């Protein structure tokens, strides 16, 4: 049976926080102590409480490591290193993660402009509005949630939004719903053909009653805002000596 050397990199449990993810890209290295031709393997991993380690199952076969001419094993000693090769990002979970909702009560659907926009509303520290208008084919109703531009997020934001858009059945029946998750830096999420205008205007469905309709947006920011910091690659190199008997 062929023996191999495996390497793993572990985030200490004291550094693993329930609301934090550390996004890392690094290299494992086996140092060639004679010729400087190190063996390398690149790894990308998001370290968090549920996953505090990452590694490579087969870094190098043991017979090659211990071969005298390889330069990896000198004087009963071999040297392994870890080098961070890109920026290290720490993602902090947003404190707002509970569903909150906004209801747009439209008194006269037929008086809406095209497109129709709800008033701005605030959820999770950001301003939003709902837009609704006929689809390009003229047979459906388009419905979207939008983030107001004055509350634009940085381009590297990693926030995710869980969203449910609904046209409510005002007669107590089943609402028309669409649920999904999207990055908040998209600024807009929804669907062009949310419902056919025929179904929407059919009074028996309860969506449009005497020109009145009710639109609800329920959302929660469940991701994280990403803040990055870079470090010197040289300062980040670490090595450890292992002795084989």
C-alpha positions in Angstrom: 0.0 0.0 0.0 1.4 3.4 -1.1 2.0 5.8 1.8 1.2 9.5 1.2 1.5 12.7 3.2 -1.6 14.8 3.8 -1.7 18.4 5.0 -4.5 20.3 6.7 -4.8 23.9 7.8 -6.9 24.6 10.9 -8.5 27.8 12.1 -8.3 27.8 15.9 -11.6 27.3 17.7 -11.1 30.5 19.6 -11.0 32.4 16.3 -14.1 30.7 14.8 -17.1 32.9 15.5 -20.7 31.9 14.8 -21.4 35.1 12.9 -18.1 35.2 10.9 -16.7 33.5 7.8 -13.0 33.8 6.9 -12.5 33.5 3.1 -8.9 32.4 2.4 -6.8 31.4 -0.6 -3.4 29.8 0.3 -0.7 27.4 -0.8 0.6 24.4 1.0 4.3 23.9 0.3 6.9 21.2 0.8 10.3 22.9 0.8 13.1 21.7 -1.4 16.1 22.3 0.9 18.7 21.7 -1.8 17.4 23.2 -5.1 14.6 25.6 -4.0 12.0 23.8 -6.2 9.2 23.6 -3.7 6.2 21.4 -4.2 3.0 23.5 -4.0 -0.7 23.0 -3.9 -3.3 25.8 -3.9 -6.4 25.7 -1.7 -9.5 28.0 -1.4 -11.7 27.6 1.6 -14.3 29.5 3.7 -13.5 28.9 7.3 -16.4 29.1 9.8 -17.7 27.3 12.9 -19.0 24.4 10.9 -15.8 24.0 8.8 -12.7 25.0 10.6 -10.1 23.1 8.5 -9.1 22.5 4.9 -6.4 20.5 3.3 -5.1 18.2 0.6 -5.3 14.4 0.9 -2.3 13.6 -1.2 0.3 16.4 -0.9 3.3 14.1 -1.8 4.0 10.4 -1.8 6.1 9.4 1.3 8.7 7.6 -0.8 9.3 10.7 -2.9 9.4 12.9 0.3 12.1 10.6 1.8 14.1 10.1 -1.3 17.6 11.5 -0.6 18.0 13.2 -4.0 14.7 15.0 -3.8 15.9 17.7 -1.3 12.7 17.4 0.7 14.1 15.2 3.4 17.5 16.4 4.8 19.0 15.3 8.1 15.8 13.5 9.2 14.0 16.8 8.8 11.4 18.1 6.2 9.9 21.6 6.2 6.3 22.4 5.3 4.9 25.9 4.7 1.6 27.8 4.2 1.5 31.0 2.2 -1.5 33.2 1.7 -1.6 34.4 -1.9 -4.6 36.7 -2.0 -6.4 39.1 0.2 -7.9 37.6 3.3 -11.6 38.5 3.6 -13.5 38.4 6.8 -17.3 38.3 6.3 -19.4 39.5 9.2 -23.0 38.3 9.3 -25.5 41.2 9.2 -27.4 41.6 12.4 -30.7 41.9 10.6 -31.8 38.4 9.8 -35.5 38.2 10.7 -38.2 38.4 8.1 -39.9 41.8 7.9 -42.6 42.8 5.5 -44.0 45.8 3.7 -47.5 45.9 2.3 -48.3 48.1 -0.7 -52.1 48.8 -0.7 -53.1 50.0 -4.2 -56.5 51.7 -4.2 -56.8 52.1 -7.9 -54.7 49.7 -10.0 -55.8 51.3 -13.3 -54.6 54.7 -12.2 -51.0 53.5 -11.7 -48.3 54.9 -13.9 -46.3 52.6 -16.1 -44.2 51.5 -14.4 -45.9 51.8 -11.0 -43.7 52.3 -8.0 -44.6 51.9 -4.3 -43.4 54.5 -1.8 -39.9 53.8 -0.4 -39.8 51.7 2.7 -36.9 50.8 5.1 -36.0 47.3 6.1 -32.6 46.2 7.5 -31.1 49.7 7.3 -31.7 50.0 3.5 -34.4 51.7 1.5 -36.5 49.6 -1.0 -39.4 50.0 -3.3 -41.7 47.7 -5.3 -42.2 48.2 -9.0 -45.1 46.7 -11.0 -46.0 47.1 -14.7 -47.3 45.1 -17.7 -44.7 42.7 -19.3 -43.3 43.3 -22.8 -45.8 40.9 -24.3 -48.7 42.8 -22.8 -50.2 39.6 -21.3 -48.5 39.4 -17.9 -47.8 41.5 -14.9 -44.1 42.1 -13.9 -43.2 42.5 -10.3 -39.9 43.5 -8.8 -38.2 44.6 -5.5 -35.7 47.3 -5.9 -33.0 48.9 -3.7 -33.1 52.7 -3.8 -29.9 54.0 -5.3 -29.3 56.5 -2.5 -28.6 53.5 -0.3 -26.4 51.7 -2.8 -24.1 49.1 -1.3 -20.4 48.8 -2.0 -19.5 46.7 -5.1 -17.8 44.0 -2.9 -20.8 43.6 -0.5 -21.6 40.0 0.1 -25.1 40.5 1.6 -27.8 38.1 0.5 -31.5 38.8 0.6 -34.2 36.2 1.1 -37.3 37.6 -0.5 -41.0 36.6 -0.9 -43.1 38.8 -3.3 -46.8 38.2 -3.1 -50.0 39.4 -4.6 -52.5 38.8 -1.9 -55.8 37.2 -2.3 -58.2 39.7 -0.7 -61.0 37.1 -0.3 -58.9 35.0 2.1 -57.7 32.4 -0.5 -54.3 31.5 -1.6 -51.9 34.3 -2.4 -49.7 34.4 -5.5 -46.1 34.1 -4.3 -42.6 34.0 -5.6 -39.7 33.2 -3.3 -35.9 33.4 -3.9 -32.5 34.6 -2.7 -30.3 37.2 -4.4 -27.2 39.3 -3.8 -28.2 42.7 -2.5 -25.7 44.4 -4.9 -28.0 43.3 -7.8 -30.3 46.1 -6.6 -33.3 44.5 -8.3 -35.0 41.1 -8.1 -38.3 39.7 -9.4 -39.8 38.3 -12.5 -41.2 39.7 -15.8 -44.1 37.3 -16.0 -45.3 37.1 -12.4 -48.9 36.4 -13.3 -51.0 36.6 -16.4 -53.2 39.8 -16.6 -56.1 37.5 -17.2 -55.7 35.7 -13.9 -54.9 38.9 -12.1 -58.0 40.7 -13.3 -60.3 37.6 -12.7 -62.3 38.7 -9.7 -62.9 35.1 -8.6 -59.1 34.8 -7.8 -59.4 37.7 -5.3 -56.3 39.5 -6.5 -58.0 42.6 -8.0 -61.3 43.6 -6.3 -63.0 46.8 -7.5 -59.6 48.1 -8.8 -57.9 47.4 -5.4 -55.0 45.1 -5.0 -52.4 44.4 -2.3 -48.7 43.6 -2.8 -46.4 42.3 -0.1 -42.6 42.1 0.1 -41.2 40.0 2.9 -37.4 40.0 3.2 -34.5 39.2 5.4 -30.8 40.0 5.0 -29.2 36.7 5.8 -25.8 37.0 4.2 -22.8 39.0 5.2 -21.0 42.3 4.3 -17.5 41.5 3.2 -14.6 43.6 4.5 -11.1 42.7 3.3 -7.6 43.3 4.4 -4.4 42.3 2.8 -1.2 41.2 4.4 2.4 40.8 3.2 2.9 37.4 1.6 6.3 37.2 3.2 5.0 38.0 6.6 2.3 35.4 6.1 4.6 32.5 5.4 4.8 29.9 8.1 6.8 26.7 8.3 7.0 23.8 10.6 9.7 21.1 11.0 8.7 17.5 11.3 11.2 14.7 12.2 10.6 11.1 11.0 12.3 8.4 13.0 
